[in-house]
Amino acid sequence: MSEEPAATPLRTDPRTFAVRAASLVGQLVLPIIVGGFAILDRGDFDDVIVYFLPLVIVAIGLNLLFAYLRWSRLTYTVGAADIRVDSGVLSRSARSVPYERIQDVSLEQKLLPRLFGLVEVKFETGAGGGDDLKLAYVPESEGERLRELARSRREGIGAAPVDGAATPLPEESARLLFAMSPSRVVTFGLFEFSLAVVAVAAGLAQQFDFILPFEVWDWRAWREQLAGPGQWLAGLGFLAQFVGAIIAVGSLALIGVLTGVIRTVLREWNFRLERTDKGLRRRRGLLTRTDLVMPVHRVQALRIKTGFLRRLFGWHTLKVVSLASDSGSANHEAVPFAQMDEIAPVVGETGFALPGPDVAWTRAAPAYRIDNFLMGFVVLLVIAGVAAALGRWELALLPPVIGGVWIGLHEYLSWRWSRHALDARQLYSRRGWFAPSLAIGSRRKLQSVDIVRHPLARLRGYADLHFGLAGGRLCMRGLALADARRIRDSVLDSMAEQDFSEIVDGAPREA
């Protein structure tokens, strides 16, 4: 019997060396600038020419050499049963991932590799972010070939060649399900308020405070710095100072809004979700372009979320829970910002359905909410007791009064809005009143059902239901014990009806 010839180890694209070298040199820019300023601040200009400049040249040269060695010592082998990556300069390592363990294959293009027409191929195994196999960088055609090869080998239709030839792939039929226009992306960014720029600036100021002429966190120094320009404001009275404070807060809010818009535009630009023969294909990104395919039969559950402000305008987010997303390394946002009438067709494409008007919703047991209120109130009483023991009587009344009202209102609204339901095919869990979310799970794709009861729950007659999925976990909290047992028995009956000999690629085939 003839043996299959051994696959030939392949190298990544030679332009990978240029990309890595540019990245390594870019990491040296900030230390070089800081070091140069530190030396010039002491007035040692000759030291910059004699010592610092040659040191910079040597550091850049060593980085370029290391980038070349990393590229030359990295090879990948596409075998009949697995994909193997050998890497390392001084310490060698070999990673091998069988095709049957590969859950998803995604392509990512950051700005610099994108200029060279290169992509990073990520083989997601579902075993955690550190166990995913990455291959950087290969031409776009090679990335598409590797993705198609991994899928075909995993599904047992091995028609793709295993050599390094980047053969043309057949054109895949695609049907557009959802897309975001530039105006939609900017609108999305308005709801993504972020003060990340302020936090980064504060961190940099803290790290490089020796460059500034005063201590960053010394408010007296800031007052002295602003004394001259702001002296006229101080003389205008309380109203002018109040207006100045409003302007300062407004400026901070403007920075947060602009930061959210910029981050959203960079991440979501030209967002497209298409239905292909392989599943849901999502492409997005301005500087970093990502291309991810989510096989429909691997979808375990759906999550629809919104926020307090977004809910007022009807905006929601649809996320897909798949076999590869339990590690938290994969972002499976199918529809990041849309109205419910736009989300409904995408939900239908996954084989799931939104809850209908005839679904019988169940609230958590009143005892569960009462116990949550009492436990929170006890903590507030302890805080008030500590304040009273320290002689701060003015603070002793605030936690029980204000905090008690807030906890009571929160538990009441949670009881009103948080609900659970079960129909013939799916289960639903709606949680939250401030930023509500809806989880939809298939009864036939569940792996386990657990009733969890802590001592107080046993005493008061309620329980939590935990549903195990290959890609995560769903929960129903605070159900009356009779309701929890009824739902568990119904779901177990559905699981027993599933013929696991029909499991396709780790996911039960829907009837």
Rosetta blueprint (number, residue, H / E / L):
1 M L
2 S L
3 E L
4 E L
5 P L
6 A L
7 A L
8 T L
9 P L
10 L E
11 R E
12 T L
13 D L
14 P L
15 R H
16 T H
17 F H
18 A H
19 V H
20 R H
21 A H
22 A H
23 S H
24 L H
25 V H
26 G H
27 Q H
28 L H
29 V H
30 L H
31 P H
32 I H
33 I H
34 V H
35 G H
36 G H
37 F H
38 A H
39 I H
40 L H
41 D H
42 R L
43 G L
44 D L
45 F H
46 D H
47 D H
48 V H
49 I H
50 V H
51 Y H
52 F H
53 L H
54 P H
55 L H
56 V H
57 I H
58 V H
59 A H
60 I H
61 G H
62 L H
63 N H
64 L H
65 L H
66 F H
67 A H
68 Y H
69 L H
70 R H
71 W H
72 S H
73 R L
74 L L
75 T E
76 Y E
77 T E
78 V E
79 G L
80 A L
81 A L
82 D E
83 I E
84 R E
85 V E
86 D E
87 S E
88 G L
89 V L
90 L L
91 S L
92 R L
93 S E
94 A E
95 R E
96 S E
97 V E
98 P E
99 Y H
100 E H
101 R H
102 I L
103 Q L
104 D E
105 V E
106 S E
107 L E
108 E E
109 Q E
110 K L
111 L H
112 L H
113 P H
114 R H
115 L H
116 F L
117 G L
118 L E
119 V E
120 E E
121 V E
122 K E
123 F E
124 E E
125 T L
126 G L
127 A L
128 G L
129 G H
130 G H
131 D H
132 D L
133 L E
134 K E
135 L E
136 A E
137 Y E
138 V E
139 P E
140 E H
141 S H
142 E H
143 G H
144 E H
145 R H
146 L H
147 R H
148 E H
149 L H
150 A H
151 R H
152 S H
153 R H
154 R H
155 E L
156 G L
157 I L
158 G L
159 A L
160 A L
161 P L
162 V L
163 D L
164 G L
165 A L
166 A L
167 T L
168 P L
169 L L
170 P L
171 E L
172 E L
173 S L
174 A E
175 R E
176 L E
177 L E
178 F E
179 A E
180 M L
181 S L
182 P H
183 S H
184 R H
185 V H
186 V H
187 T H
188 F H
189 G H
190 L H
191 F L
192 E L
193 F L
194 S L
195 L L
196 A H
197 V H
198 V H
199 A H
200 V H
201 A H
202 A H
203 G H
204 L H
205 A H
206 Q H
207 Q H
208 F L
209 D H
210 F H
211 I H
212 L L
213 P L
214 F L
215 E L
216 V L
217 W L
218 D L
219 W H
220 R H
221 A H
222 W H
223 R H
224 E H
225 Q H
226 L H
227 A H
228 G H
229 P H
230 G H
231 Q H
232 W H
233 L H
234 A H
235 G L
236 L L
237 G L
238 F H
239 L H
240 A H
241 Q H
242 F H
243 V H
244 G H
245 A H
246 I H
247 I H
248 A H
249 V H
250 G H
251 S H
252 L H
253 A H
254 L H
255 I H
256 G H
257 V H
258 L H
259 T H
260 G H
261 V H
262 I H
263 R H
264 T H
265 V H
266 L H
267 R H
268 E H
269 W L
270 N L
271 F L
272 R E
273 L E
274 E E
275 R E
276 T E
277 D L
278 K L
279 G E
280 L E
281 R E
282 R E
283 R E
284 R E
285 G L
286 L L
287 L L
288 T L
289 R E
290 T E
291 D E
292 L E
293 V E
294 M E
295 P L
296 V H
297 H H
298 R H
299 V E
300 Q E
301 A E
302 L E
303 R E
304 I E
305 K E
306 T L
307 G L
308 F H
309 L H
310 R H
311 R H
312 L H
313 F H
314 G L
315 W L
316 H E
317 T E
318 L E
319 K E
320 V E
321 V E
322 S E
323 L L
324 A L
325 S L
326 D L
327 S L
328 G L
329 S L
330 A L
331 N L
332 H L
333 E E
334 A E
335 V E
336 P E
337 F E
338 A E
339 Q L
340 M H
341 D H
342 E H
343 I H
344 A H
345 P H
346 V H
347 V H
348 G H
349 E H
350 T L
351 G L
352 F L
353 A L
354 L L
355 P L
356 G L
357 P L
358 D L
359 V L
360 A L
361 W E
362 T E
363 R E
364 A L
365 A L
366 P H
367 A H
368 Y H
369 R H
370 I H
371 D H
372 N H
373 F H
374 L H
375 M H
376 G H
377 F H
378 V H
379 V H
380 L H
381 L H
382 V H
383 I H
384 A H
385 G H
386 V H
387 A H
388 A H
389 A H
390 L L
391 G L
392 R L
393 W H
394 E H
395 L H
396 A H
397 L L
398 L H
399 P H
400 P H
401 V H
402 I H
403 G H
404 G H
405 V H
406 W H
407 I H
408 G H
409 L H
410 H H
411 E H
412 Y H
413 L H
414 S H
415 W H
416 R H
417 W H
418 S L
419 R E
420 H E
421 A E
422 L E
423 D L
424 A L
425 R L
426 Q E
427 L E
428 Y E
429 S E
430 R E
431 R E
432 G L
433 W L
434 F L
435 A L
436 P L
437 S E
438 L E
439 A E
440 I E
441 G E
442 S E
443 R H
444 R H
445 K H
446 L L
447 Q L
448 S E
449 V E
450 D E
451 I E
452 V E
453 R L
454 H L
455 P H
456 L H
457 A H
458 R H
459 L H
460 R H
461 G L
462 Y E
463 A E
464 D E
465 L E
466 H E
467 F E
468 G E
469 L E
470 A L
471 G L
472 G E
473 R E
474 L E
475 C E
476 M E
477 R E
478 G E
479 L E
480 A E
481 L H
482 A H
483 D H
484 A H
485 R H
486 R H
487 I H
488 R H
489 D H
490 S H
491 V H
492 L H
493 D H
494 S H
495 M H
496 A H
497 E H
498 Q L
499 D L
500 F H
501 S H
502 E H
503 I L
504 V E
505 D L
506 G L
507 A E
508 P L
509 R L
510 E L
511 A L
